[in-house]
């Protein structure tokens, strides 16, 4: 069952031509858990996002992205917004 879920995530992500690099950036900045990233975003005070929605963003399964979220992620990862994405 888990393998099917993982395959569907891969297929879903493969449909997108542009994906967020959040998992890679998290690893580069030694942020191991979505909870840690979530706490950093909430501490900024400009991003209001639930943990479950952030998990979908990190897994590239979210349907929408908020500009404030992108700005918050760019601030945490110390990069311009375009660097959050890859083709």
Phi, psi and omega in degrees: 000317180296322180298320178296319179298315180297320179296320180293325177296317180295315179298318180297315180293325181293336179290332181278134178279331179239130180232155176285142179264022186304314180301320178295315180295323176300315180297317180297329181259012177056040173259105189277332188234147176301325179301320179294318177295318179301315179296321178296318178296315180295325180295333178293331178080002181251349183243125177244100183219142178282158179299318182294322178292320178296322177300318178295323178296312181299322181275003181058037177245005179281146179270340184225150174230131180271141180300320178298323178295314179299319178296319179295317178296318179298322178293316180296317183271001177052054181214161174289156183306318180301333180288351176284345186245157172217157177262000000 
